[in-house]
């Protein structure tokens, strides 16, 4: 496994382990059955023509617009306009829903021509007008990936549409089965976006308030346009995906059986793998990988992904208008100094991590000279004394991972903070995480906060470096934690001002070096 990079923000570019089961492991399961609660039976493990995987829904299918690559169902139920290779680079020529596309050399427009005869899983045709509706509707939701949002907001007329002075985005032009996007500023990730953004059928969502998209009944049994469709759902038990007979590129000869698992946590990963109930699955849990190494019939493959575990810190005032517990940068610095990240990486992470000091993963994209915030509890106590920290005040920490490593991490951090006089209450949150964790305040500068936490242990599966930073901009739909700051906005905007990779790199360096950034992450994360 490639080592994770952990810091107080747990910035990391980690490896995702893919498991492929075959041979003895699968044969051992032949004839057994997975029993669902209430007497419902799933498909027999080992049945021919069935691929067993994990990441199935527990309460609802997550919208594909926030974390497009997290779940297998997001990649199989929904088709995209374009296709990407293993490096997330758009494949030239034809796309998926698009038979062809054209990007202006200066980035001023992007034109798609849709395939003839493409349909949703219910047989209804997919139209260019529907693609336009998806872009416009997505901009009004709170569950839109920051890279998607940046590209859509670069379309000419998006501002007038968002402020209500225009019914549609003027820069989107539909002509028959073609759709042209005209940009009024650089959209450096435009092509990448359309390899990941999945259009959804308008007729099921047109009457749904965009702010409540994730709560729509649609996400109990979604209709998509990808190579597989939902055949059966037993929420929290299993989901069966069947081949979509109308898929443009042929029909698969197998079904997919998804075991339920929330987010990156699959508590049954090892048990199911050893029992032959997984053929192809993923985990980001080091303990899972270690438990399966050398197991007969199981192959573990390392896949490098840009993925960050971090503590987001809420700097907005409390709901009653009083200052948030972590609004003072010195408190955030004290927390950083109070935690021995090297010891955590060695102990909790079994030596599979090294401390990090940036949102940006180690490598050529990270600037030199950042503060490592090495373990220094005395420095932490000094900073807290300067602030006049009340040792009876408690900070609320939330997390949504259910694995043992996360439980251990919370306990260790709680102990470290207690040693410098900070009380911490950590709790697991479940349900509509988009609202619980990322609902932005009505006033993006002054607050008060719209979520009930001081620190949130979460992840960012970033499509590009922009996704790490764009979400901190003033008024960003999922910026539930960082009050607007003109200087920070300026620095973030500079990273999006050019499609030239070297120009972008210099802008990211300036952002990382700035005092605003230092107050944002690591300590302010």
Secondary structure, DSSP 8 states (H G I E B T S, - for coil): ---EEESTT-----EEEEEEE-THHHHTTTT-EEE-GGG-EEEETT-TTEEEEEEE-SSS---TTTSTTSSHHHHHS--BSS-B-TTS-B-SS--SSEEEEEE-TTSSEEEEEE-TT-B-TTS-B--HHHHHHHHHHHHTSS---HHHHHHHHTBTTHHHHHTTS-SS-TTEEEETTEEEEEBSS--TTHHHHHHH-B---HHHHTTS-GGGGGGSGGGGS----SSEEEEEEETTTEEEEEE-TT-TT---SSEEEEEE--TT--TTHHHHHHTT--SEEEE--HHHHHHHTT-TTEEEEEEE---EEEEEE--S--TTSS--TT-SHHHHHHHHHHS-HHHHHHHTTTT-EEE--SSS-SSTTS-S--------HHHHHHHHHHHT--TT-EEEEEE---SHHHHHHHHHHHHHHHHTT-EEEEEE--S-HHHHHH---SSTTT---SSS-SEEEEEE--SSHHHHHHTTSTT-TT--S----HHHHHHHHHHTS-S-HHHHHHHHHHHHHSHHHHHHSTT--
